[in-house]
Amino acid sequence: MEIEKYMRGGVTVVALDGELDSSTASDVRERLGELVPGEGRVLIDLSRTTYMSSAGLRVLLLLYRQVRASGVRLALAGMTEDVTEVMAATGFLDFFTVTSTVEDGVAALGERAVGE
């Protein structure tokens, strides 16, 4: 799993590329803990996440709990149909703001992507 962090319109975007499963979940959880700021807005870009197991869902739930406790606003963007189905079937979509694109996610978090 490749993880990239960048800023877009005042929002911290963390892009996950690959499979989020039992073999990658521990590393992803640790890396997200390092990359997600303690305040502000965070968008997790899942457009290149090809598979998510229950271990991946747990990573997202733990991230949700972490940011909620600190007041960070969190959204998910670009989920594939397969990942969306897994998250919908388990009720996880109820926890997150979900958008189709990174640009829509930045807008949903309250700040437009100026000049991008």
BAZA-169712 format. One record per atom (N, C-alpha, C): residue number from 0; chain; x, y, z. Coordinates in steps of 0.001 Angstrom, whole numbers, plus 500000, padded with zeros to 6 digits. Layout:
<rec resi="NUM" chain="A" px="X" py="Y" pz="Z"/>
...
This chain:
<rec resi="0" chain="A" px="500850" py="498822" pz="500000"/>
<rec resi="0" chain="A" px="500000" py="500000" pz="500000"/>
<rec resi="0" chain="A" px="500889" py="501232" pz="500000"/>
<rec resi="1" chain="A" px="500686" py="502080" pz="499026"/>
<rec resi="1" chain="A" px="501387" py="503358" pz="498946"/>
<rec resi="1" chain="A" px="500500" py="504436" pz="499561"/>
<rec resi="2" chain="A" px="501115" py="505353" pz="500309"/>
<rec resi="2" chain="A" px="500378" py="506419" pz="500961"/>
<rec resi="2" chain="A" px="501050" py="507740" pz="500624"/>
<rec resi="3" chain="A" px="500254" py="508694" pz="500158"/>
<rec resi="3" chain="A" px="500769" py="510008" pz="499782"/>
<rec resi="3" chain="A" px="499973" py="511075" pz="500509"/>
<rec resi="4" chain="A" px="500665" py="512083" pz="501031"/>
<rec resi="4" chain="A" px="500014" py="513208" pz="501707"/>
<rec resi="4" chain="A" px="500337" py="514489" pz="500945"/>
<rec resi="5" chain="A" px="499294" py="515308" pz="500731"/>
<rec resi="5" chain="A" px="499495" py="516614" pz="500108"/>
<rec resi="5" chain="A" px="498381" py="517551" pz="500557"/>
<rec resi="6" chain="A" px="498565" py="518818" pz="500293"/>
<rec resi="6" chain="A" px="497563" py="519825" pz="500663"/>
<rec resi="6" chain="A" px="496791" py="520239" pz="499416"/>
<rec resi="7" chain="A" px="495486" py="520449" pz="499595"/>
<rec resi="7" chain="A" px="494644" py="520929" pz="498504"/>
<rec resi="7" chain="A" px="493650" py="521898" pz="499104"/>
<rec resi="8" chain="A" px="493804" py="523178" pz="498803"/>
<rec resi="8" chain="A" px="492852" py="524181" pz="499278"/>
<rec resi="8" chain="A" px="492689" py="524229" pz="500783"/>
<rec resi="9" chain="A" px="493777" py="524067" pz="501531"/>
<rec resi="9" chain="A" px="493713" py="524116" pz="502986"/>
<rec resi="9" chain="A" px="493292" py="522817" pz="503645"/>
<rec resi="10" chain="A" px="493123" py="521763" pz="502846"/>
<rec resi="10" chain="A" px="492718" py="520458" pz="503350"/>
<rec resi="10" chain="A" px="493893" py="519491" pz="503198"/>
<rec resi="11" chain="A" px="494164" py="518723" pz="504246"/>
<rec resi="11" chain="A" px="495174" py="517675" pz="504160"/>
<rec resi="11" chain="A" px="494545" py="516485" pz="503454"/>
<rec resi="12" chain="A" px="495124" py="516102" pz="502314"/>
<rec resi="12" chain="A" px="494629" py="514952" pz="501549"/>
<rec resi="12" chain="A" px="495612" py="513809" pz="501736"/>
<rec resi="13" chain="A" px="495095" py="512646" pz="502117"/>
<rec resi="13" chain="A" px="495911" py="511445" pz="502241"/>
<rec resi="13" chain="A" px="495355" py="510430" pz="501253"/>
<rec resi="14" chain="A" px="496162" py="510097" pz="500237"/>
<rec resi="14" chain="A" px="495746" py="509171" pz="499190"/>
<rec resi="14" chain="A" px="496299" py="507783" pz="499481"/>
<rec resi="15" chain="A" px="495418" py="506785" pz="499436"/>
<rec resi="15" chain="A" px="495802" py="505393" pz="499663"/>
<rec resi="15" chain="A" px="495748" py="504661" pz="498330"/>
<rec resi="16" chain="A" px="496832" py="503999" pz="497977"/>
<rec resi="16" chain="A" px="496947" py="503327" pz="496683"/>
<rec resi="16" chain="A" px="497290" py="501860" pz="496907"/>
<rec resi="17" chain="A" px="496328" py="500972" pz="496608"/>
<rec resi="17" chain="A" px="496569" py="499545" pz="496760"/>
<rec resi="17" chain="A" px="495460" py="498879" pz="497538"/>
<rec resi="18" chain="A" px="495782" py="497741" pz="498157"/>
<rec resi="18" chain="A" px="494800" py="496984" pz="498922"/>
<rec resi="18" chain="A" px="494942" py="497282" pz="500414"/>
<rec resi="19" chain="A" px="493813" py="497538" pz="501037"/>
<rec resi="19" chain="A" px="493779" py="497786" pz="502482"/>
<rec resi="19" chain="A" px="493171" py="496548" pz="503131"/>
<rec resi="20" chain="A" px="494057" py="495647" pz="503542"/>
<rec resi="20" chain="A" px="493628" py="494362" pz="504078"/>
<rec resi="20" chain="A" px="494480" py="494000" pz="505288"/>
<rec resi="21" chain="A" px="494359" py="492776" pz="505750"/>
<rec resi="21" chain="A" px="495066" py="492376" pz="506973"/>
<rec resi="21" chain="A" px="496584" py="492482" pz="506841"/>
<rec resi="22" chain="A" px="497105" py="492363" pz="505634"/>
<rec resi="22" chain="A" px="498558" py="492450" pz="505480"/>
<rec resi="22" chain="A" px="499076" py="493890" pz="505444"/>
<rec resi="23" chain="A" px="498211" py="494854" pz="505182"/>
<rec resi="23" chain="A" px="498642" py="496255" pz="505106"/>
<rec resi="23" chain="A" px="498043" py="497137" pz="506196"/>
<rec resi="24" chain="A" px="496999" py="496657" pz="506871"/>
<rec resi="24" chain="A" px="496241" py="497497" pz="507801"/>
<rec resi="24" chain="A" px="497090" py="498086" pz="508923"/>
<rec resi="25" chain="A" px="497948" py="497294" pz="509511"/>
<rec resi="25" chain="A" px="498759" py="497786" pz="510631"/>
<rec resi="25" chain="A" px="499662" py="498938" pz="510202"/>
<rec resi="26" chain="A" px="500323" py="498780" pz="509069"/>
<rec resi="26" chain="A" px="501203" py="499833" pz="508559"/>
<rec resi="26" chain="A" px="500401" py="501079" pz="508188"/>
<rec resi="27" chain="A" px="499253" py="500887" pz="507543"/>
<rec resi="27" chain="A" px="498416" py="502024" pz="507147"/>
<rec resi="27" chain="A" px="497931" py="502772" pz="508386"/>
<rec resi="28" chain="A" px="497507" py="502044" pz="509386"/>
<rec resi="28" chain="A" px="497033" py="502687" pz="510622"/>
<rec resi="28" chain="A" px="498139" py="503533" pz="511250"/>
<rec resi="29" chain="A" px="499342" py="502977" pz="511317"/>
<rec resi="29" chain="A" px="500468" py="503708" pz="511886"/>
<rec resi="29" chain="A" px="500791" py="504950" pz="511067"/>
<rec resi="30" chain="A" px="500833" py="504785" pz="509750"/>
<rec resi="30" chain="A" px="501149" py="505917" pz="508868"/>
<rec resi="30" chain="A" px="500085" py="507003" pz="508937"/>
<rec resi="31" chain="A" px="498813" py="506610" pz="508972"/>
<rec resi="31" chain="A" px="497745" py="507602" pz="509092"/>
<rec resi="31" chain="A" px="497866" py="508368" pz="510397"/>
<rec resi="32" chain="A" px="498221" py="507679" pz="511451"/>
<rec resi="32" chain="A" px="498427" py="508340" pz="512736"/>
<rec resi="32" chain="A" px="499498" py="509410" pz="512666"/>
<rec resi="33" chain="A" px="500513" py="509168" pz="511839"/>
<rec resi="33" chain="A" px="501608" py="510132" pz="511662"/>
<rec resi="33" chain="A" px="501223" py="511260" pz="510714"/>
<rec resi="34" chain="A" px="500401" py="510967" pz="509708"/>
<rec resi="34" chain="A" px="500114" py="511927" pz="508648"/>
<rec resi="34" chain="A" px="498922" py="512834" pz="508912"/>
<rec resi="35" chain="A" px="497982" py="512362" pz="509707"/>
<rec resi="35" chain="A" px="496765" py="513151" pz="509955"/>
<rec resi="35" chain="A" px="497049" py="514178" pz="511037"/>
<rec resi="36" chain="A" px="496812" py="515456" pz="510732"/>
<rec resi="36" chain="A" px="497090" py="516507" pz="511716"/>
<rec resi="36" chain="A" px="496120" py="516451" pz="512888"/>
<rec resi="37" chain="A" px="496485" py="517118" pz="513946"/>
<rec resi="37" chain="A" px="495665" py="517148" pz="515148"/>
<rec resi="37" chain="A" px="494537" py="518157" pz="515098"/>
<rec resi="38" chain="A" px="494456" py="518921" pz="513991"/>
<rec resi="38" chain="A" px="493377" py="519897" pz="513821"/>
<rec resi="38" chain="A" px="493185" py="520149" pz="512334"/>
<rec resi="39" chain="A" px="492064" py="520756" pz="512000"/>
<rec resi="39" chain="A" px="491820" py="521107" pz="510609"/>
<rec resi="39" chain="A" px="490902" py="520141" pz="509896"/>
<rec resi="40" chain="A" px="491145" py="519995" pz="508590"/>
<rec resi="40" chain="A" px="490302" py="519164" pz="507735"/>
<rec resi="40" chain="A" px="491166" py="518123" pz="507023"/>
<rec resi="41" chain="A" px="490630" py="516896" pz="506951"/>
<rec resi="41" chain="A" px="491359" py="515794" pz="506332"/>
<rec resi="41" chain="A" px="490444" py="515074" pz="505358"/>
<rec resi="42" chain="A" px="490979" py="514803" pz="504194"/>
<rec resi="42" chain="A" px="490265" py="514048" pz="503170"/>
<rec resi="42" chain="A" px="491084" py="512800" pz="502850"/>
<rec resi="43" chain="A" px="490460" py="511636" pz="502965"/>
<rec resi="43" chain="A" px="491114" py="510388" pz="502603"/>
<rec resi="43" chain="A" px="490675" py="510049" pz="501182"/>
<rec resi="44" chain="A" px="491622" py="510043" pz="500257"/>
<rec resi="44" chain="A" px="491362" py="509740" pz="498846"/>
<rec resi="44" chain="A" px="491507" py="508235" pz="498645"/>
<rec resi="45" chain="A" px="490380" py="507569" pz="498384"/>
<rec resi="45" chain="A" px="490363" py="506118" pz="498210"/>
<rec resi="45" chain="A" px="490197" py="505717" pz="496740"/>
<rec resi="46" chain="A" px="490421" py="506646" pz="495830"/>
<rec resi="46" chain="A" px="490183" py="506367" pz="494406"/>
<rec resi="46" chain="A" px="491108" py="505287" pz="493856"/>
<rec resi="47" chain="A" px="492252" py="505067" pz="494501"/>
<rec resi="47" chain="A" px="493185" py="504027" pz="494036"/>
<rec resi="47" chain="A" px="493266" py="502865" pz="495030"/>
<rec resi="48" chain="A" px="492295" py="502797" pz="495949"/>
<rec resi="48" chain="A" px="492215" py="501669" pz="496873"/>
<rec resi="48" chain="A" px="491379" py="500594" pz="496183"/>
<rec resi="49" chain="A" px="492025" py="499505" pz="495794"/>
<rec resi="49" chain="A" px="491383" py="498496" pz="494962"/>
<rec resi="49" chain="A" px="490608" py="497452" pz="495754"/>
<rec resi="50" chain="A" px="490902" py="497323" pz="497042"/>
<rec resi="50" chain="A" px="490242" py="496315" pz="497868"/>
<rec resi="50" chain="A" px="490307" py="496758" pz="499317"/>
<rec resi="51" chain="A" px="489215" py="496488" pz="500057"/>
<rec resi="51" chain="A" px="489220" py="496788" pz="501482"/>
<rec resi="51" chain="A" px="488556" py="495630" pz="502230"/>
<rec resi="52" chain="A" px="489292" py="495061" pz="503165"/>
<rec resi="52" chain="A" px="488763" py="493974" pz="503996"/>
<rec resi="52" chain="A" px="488240" py="494553" pz="505302"/>
<rec resi="53" chain="A" px="487796" py="493667" pz="506190"/>
<rec resi="53" chain="A" px="487341" py="494110" pz="507504"/>
<rec resi="53" chain="A" px="488475" py="494784" pz="508275"/>
<rec resi="54" chain="A" px="489705" py="494371" pz="508031"/>
<rec resi="54" chain="A" px="490852" py="495021" pz="508685"/>
<rec resi="54" chain="A" px="490977" py="496468" pz="508205"/>
<rec resi="55" chain="A" px="490709" py="496715" pz="506947"/>
<rec resi="55" chain="A" px="490726" py="498076" pz="506416"/>
<rec resi="55" chain="A" px="489606" py="498919" pz="506991"/>
<rec resi="56" chain="A" px="488434" py="498314" pz="507138"/>
<rec resi="56" chain="A" px="487316" py="499026" pz="507760"/>
<rec resi="56" chain="A" px="487673" py="499435" pz="509180"/>
<rec resi="57" chain="A" px="488346" py="498543" pz="509893"/>
<rec resi="57" chain="A" px="488764" py="498848" pz="511261"/>
<rec resi="57" chain="A" px="489720" py="500040" pz="511288"/>
<rec resi="58" chain="A" px="490635" py="500106" pz="510331"/>
<rec resi="58" chain="A" px="491558" py="501241" pz="510245"/>
<rec resi="58" chain="A" px="490765" py="502542" pz="510105"/>
<rec resi="59" chain="A" px="489779" py="502547" pz="509213"/>
<rec resi="59" chain="A" px="488980" py="503761" pz="509017"/>
<rec resi="59" chain="A" px="488150" py="504106" pz="510247"/>
<rec resi="60" chain="A" px="487620" py="503098" pz="510921"/>
<rec resi="60" chain="A" px="486857" py="503354" pz="512142"/>
<rec resi="60" chain="A" px="487746" py="503943" pz="513234"/>
<rec resi="61" chain="A" px="488931" py="503405" pz="513394"/>
<rec resi="61" chain="A" px="489859" py="503937" pz="514393"/>
<rec resi="61" chain="A" px="490283" py="505362" pz="514049"/>
<rec resi="62" chain="A" px="490490" py="505632" pz="512760"/>
<rec resi="62" chain="A" px="490820" py="506988" pz="512329"/>
<rec resi="62" chain="A" px="489655" py="507928" pz="512632"/>
<rec resi="63" chain="A" px="488448" py="507490" pz="512335"/>
<rec resi="63" chain="A" px="487257" py="508294" pz="512625"/>
<rec resi="63" chain="A" px="487198" py="508649" pz="514102"/>
<rec resi="64" chain="A" px="487397" py="507668" pz="514957"/>
<rec resi="64" chain="A" px="487361" py="507920" pz="516404"/>
<rec resi="64" chain="A" px="488466" py="508878" pz="516838"/>
<rec resi="65" chain="A" px="489655" py="508714" pz="516274"/>
<rec resi="65" chain="A" px="490793" py="509573" pz="516609"/>
<rec resi="65" chain="A" px="490503" py="511026" pz="516239"/>
<rec resi="66" chain="A" px="490052" py="511253" pz="515013"/>
<rec resi="66" chain="A" px="489854" py="512637" pz="514575"/>
<rec resi="66" chain="A" px="488630" py="513261" pz="515229"/>
<rec resi="67" chain="A" px="487616" py="512466" pz="515480"/>
<rec resi="67" chain="A" px="486420" py="512997" pz="516133"/>
<rec resi="67" chain="A" px="486757" py="513519" pz="517522"/>
<rec resi="68" chain="A" px="487595" py="512802" pz="518240"/>
<rec resi="68" chain="A" px="487987" py="513205" pz="519587"/>
<rec resi="68" chain="A" px="488782" py="514510" pz="519568"/>
<rec resi="69" chain="A" px="489507" py="514775" pz="518478"/>
<rec resi="69" chain="A" px="490334" py="515979" pz="518416"/>
<rec resi="69" chain="A" px="489670" py="517116" pz="517647"/>
<rec resi="70" chain="A" px="488478" py="516885" pz="517094"/>
<rec resi="70" chain="A" px="487775" py="517945" pz="516384"/>
<rec resi="70" chain="A" px="488151" py="518095" pz="514925"/>
<rec resi="71" chain="A" px="488940" py="517196" pz="514392"/>
<rec resi="71" chain="A" px="489315" py="517238" pz="512979"/>
<rec resi="71" chain="A" px="488092" py="516869" pz="512149"/>
<rec resi="72" chain="A" px="487859" py="517605" pz="511067"/>
<rec resi="72" chain="A" px="486778" py="517271" pz="510129"/>
<rec resi="72" chain="A" px="487330" py="516301" pz="509103"/>
<rec resi="73" chain="A" px="486614" py="515216" pz="508849"/>
<rec resi="73" chain="A" px="487100" py="514127" pz="508005"/>
<rec resi="73" chain="A" px="486088" py="513779" pz="506930"/>
<rec resi="74" chain="A" px="486583" py="513519" pz="505716"/>
<rec resi="74" chain="A" px="485739" py="513047" pz="504621"/>
<rec resi="74" chain="A" px="486508" py="512004" pz="503823"/>
<rec resi="75" chain="A" px="485756" py="511197" pz="503075"/>
<rec resi="75" chain="A" px="486330" py="510199" pz="502182"/>
<rec resi="75" chain="A" px="485961" py="510563" pz="500755"/>
<rec resi="76" chain="A" px="486865" py="510309" pz="499813"/>
<rec resi="76" chain="A" px="486588" py="510657" pz="498421"/>
<rec resi="76" chain="A" px="487009" py="509538" pz="497482"/>
<rec resi="77" chain="A" px="486294" py="509454" pz="496363"/>
<rec resi="77" chain="A" px="486715" py="508631" pz="495243"/>
<rec resi="77" chain="A" px="486665" py="507132" pz="495452"/>
<rec resi="78" chain="A" px="485765" py="506652" pz="496284"/>
<rec resi="78" chain="A" px="485728" py="505216" pz="496548"/>
<rec resi="78" chain="A" px="485264" py="504455" pz="495305"/>
<rec resi="79" chain="A" px="485923" py="503326" pz="495047"/>
<rec resi="79" chain="A" px="485498" py="502463" pz="493958"/>
<rec resi="79" chain="A" px="484152" py="501837" pz="494321"/>
<rec resi="80" chain="A" px="483494" py="501262" pz="493335"/>
<rec resi="80" chain="A" px="482206" py="500627" pz="493577"/>
<rec resi="80" chain="A" px="482336" py="499493" pz="494592"/>
<rec resi="81" chain="A" px="483392" py="498694" pz="494484"/>
<rec resi="81" chain="A" px="483582" py="497571" pz="495412"/>
<rec resi="81" chain="A" px="483768" py="498055" pz="496853"/>
<rec resi="82" chain="A" px="484589" py="499080" pz="497037"/>
<rec resi="82" chain="A" px="484826" py="499607" pz="498381"/>
<rec resi="82" chain="A" px="483546" py="500240" pz="498926"/>
<rec resi="83" chain="A" px="482818" py="500944" pz="498085"/>
<rec resi="83" chain="A" px="481557" py="501546" pz="498509"/>
<rec resi="83" chain="A" px="480575" py="500474" pz="498968"/>
<rec resi="84" chain="A" px="480489" py="499380" pz="498231"/>
<rec resi="84" chain="A" px="479580" py="498297" pz="498600"/>
<rec resi="84" chain="A" px="479935" py="497705" pz="499958"/>
<rec resi="85" chain="A" px="481228" py="497483" pz="500205"/>
<rec resi="85" chain="A" px="481667" py="496934" pz="501490"/>
<rec resi="85" chain="A" px="481310" py="497895" pz="502620"/>
<rec resi="86" chain="A" px="481576" py="499175" pz="502421"/>
<rec resi="86" chain="A" px="481300" py="500147" pz="503469"/>
<rec resi="86" chain="A" px="479804" py="500333" pz="503687"/>
<rec resi="87" chain="A" px="479009" py="500272" pz="502617"/>
<rec resi="87" chain="A" px="477564" py="500410" pz="502751"/>
<rec resi="87" chain="A" px="476963" py="499204" pz="503466"/>
<rec resi="88" chain="A" px="477428" py="498032" pz="503139"/>
<rec resi="88" chain="A" px="476885" py="496804" pz="503739"/>
<rec resi="88" chain="A" px="477139" py="496734" pz="505232"/>
<rec resi="89" chain="A" px="478194" py="497376" pz="505685"/>
<rec resi="89" chain="A" px="478546" py="497329" pz="507106"/>
<rec resi="89" chain="A" px="478072" py="498557" pz="507878"/>
<rec resi="90" chain="A" px="477471" py="499518" pz="507191"/>
<rec resi="90" chain="A" px="476989" py="500725" pz="507850"/>
<rec resi="90" chain="A" px="478051" py="501788" pz="508070"/>
<rec resi="91" chain="A" px="479244" py="501573" pz="507549"/>
<rec resi="91" chain="A" px="480336" py="502516" pz="507775"/>
<rec resi="91" chain="A" px="480110" py="503850" pz="507071"/>
<rec resi="92" chain="A" px="479350" py="503867" pz="506006"/>
<rec resi="92" chain="A" px="479132" py="505127" pz="505296"/>
<rec resi="92" chain="A" px="478404" py="506145" pz="506162"/>
<rec resi="93" chain="A" px="477687" py="505670" pz="507184"/>
<rec resi="93" chain="A" px="476973" py="506576" pz="508076"/>
<rec resi="93" chain="A" px="477917" py="507440" pz="508912"/>
<rec resi="94" chain="A" px="479162" py="507022" pz="509058"/>
<rec resi="94" chain="A" px="480118" py="507752" pz="509876"/>
<rec resi="94" chain="A" px="480823" py="508880" pz="509129"/>
<rec resi="95" chain="A" px="480837" py="508817" pz="507812"/>
<rec resi="95" chain="A" px="481698" py="509697" pz="507028"/>
<rec resi="95" chain="A" px="480923" py="510549" pz="506036"/>
<rec resi="96" chain="A" px="481469" py="511727" pz="505753"/>
<rec resi="96" chain="A" px="481064" py="512485" pz="504580"/>
<rec resi="96" chain="A" px="481776" py="511819" pz="503411"/>
<rec resi="97" chain="A" px="481033" py="511478" pz="502356"/>
<rec resi="97" chain="A" px="481603" py="510753" pz="501221"/>
<rec resi="97" chain="A" px="481331" py="511548" pz="499949"/>
<rec resi="98" chain="A" px="482383" py="511748" pz="499150"/>
<rec resi="98" chain="A" px="482245" py="512461" pz="497892"/>
<rec resi="98" chain="A" px="482877" py="511651" pz="496759"/>
<rec resi="99" chain="A" px="482532" py="512031" pz="495537"/>
<rec resi="99" chain="A" px="483029" py="511313" pz="494370"/>
<rec resi="99" chain="A" px="484469" py="511653" pz="494022"/>
<rec resi="100" chain="A" px="484859" py="512900" pz="494244"/>
<rec resi="100" chain="A" px="486196" py="513349" pz="493843"/>
<rec resi="100" chain="A" px="486883" py="514098" pz="494984"/>
<rec resi="101" chain="A" px="488178" py="514263" pz="494842"/>
<rec resi="101" chain="A" px="488936" py="515047" pz="495820"/>
<rec resi="101" chain="A" px="488421" py="516483" pz="495837"/>
<rec resi="102" chain="A" px="488153" py="517049" pz="494678"/>
<rec resi="102" chain="A" px="487672" py="518422" pz="494613"/>
<rec resi="102" chain="A" px="486350" py="518573" pz="495347"/>
<rec resi="103" chain="A" px="485441" py="517608" pz="495158"/>
<rec resi="103" chain="A" px="484166" py="517643" pz="495873"/>
<rec resi="103" chain="A" px="484381" py="517483" pz="497379"/>
<rec resi="104" chain="A" px="485343" py="516669" pz="497758"/>
<rec resi="104" chain="A" px="485648" py="516476" pz="499173"/>
<rec resi="104" chain="A" px="486175" py="517736" pz="499819"/>
<rec resi="105" chain="A" px="487053" py="518431" pz="499112"/>
<rec resi="105" chain="A" px="487585" py="519693" pz="499624"/>
<rec resi="105" chain="A" px="486443" py="520685" pz="499812"/>
<rec resi="106" chain="A" px="485546" py="520751" pz="498837"/>
<rec resi="106" chain="A" px="484391" py="521659" pz="498942"/>
<rec resi="106" chain="A" px="483494" py="521249" pz="500103"/>
<rec resi="107" chain="A" px="483267" py="519966" pz="500276"/>
<rec resi="107" chain="A" px="482399" py="519488" pz="501363"/>
<rec resi="107" chain="A" px="482978" py="519798" pz="502734"/>
<rec resi="108" chain="A" px="484282" py="519882" pz="502813"/>
<rec resi="108" chain="A" px="484928" py="520196" pz="504085"/>
<rec resi="108" chain="A" px="484974" py="521701" pz="504356"/>
<rec resi="109" chain="A" px="484374" py="522478" pz="503446"/>
<rec resi="109" chain="A" px="484164" py="523884" pz="503744"/>
<rec resi="109" chain="A" px="485134" py="524869" pz="503144"/>
<rec resi="110" chain="A" px="485963" py="524414" pz="502240"/>
<rec resi="110" chain="A" px="486886" py="525358" pz="501614"/>
<rec resi="110" chain="A" px="487117" py="524929" pz="500179"/>
<rec resi="111" chain="A" px="486935" py="525830" pz="499269"/>
<rec resi="111" chain="A" px="487120" py="525526" pz="497853"/>
<rec resi="111" chain="A" px="488595" py="525361" pz="497536"/>
<rec resi="112" chain="A" px="488862" py="524558" pz="496526"/>
<rec resi="112" chain="A" px="490236" py="524377" pz="496041"/>
<rec resi="112" chain="A" px="490558" py="525527" pz="495089"/>
<rec resi="113" chain="A" px="491062" py="526635" pz="495621"/>
<rec resi="113" chain="A" px="491325" py="527830" pz="494844"/>
<rec resi="113" chain="A" px="492522" py="527582" pz="493922"/>
<rec resi="114" chain="A" px="492310" py="527842" pz="492631"/>
<rec resi="114" chain="A" px="493384" py="527738" pz="491671"/>
<rec resi="114" chain="A" px="493808" py="526319" pz="491347"/>
<rec resi="115" chain="A" px="493002" py="525329" pz="491717"/>
<rec resi="115" chain="A" px="493397" py="523953" pz="491452"/>
<rec resi="115" chain="A" px="492339" py="523242" pz="490641"/>
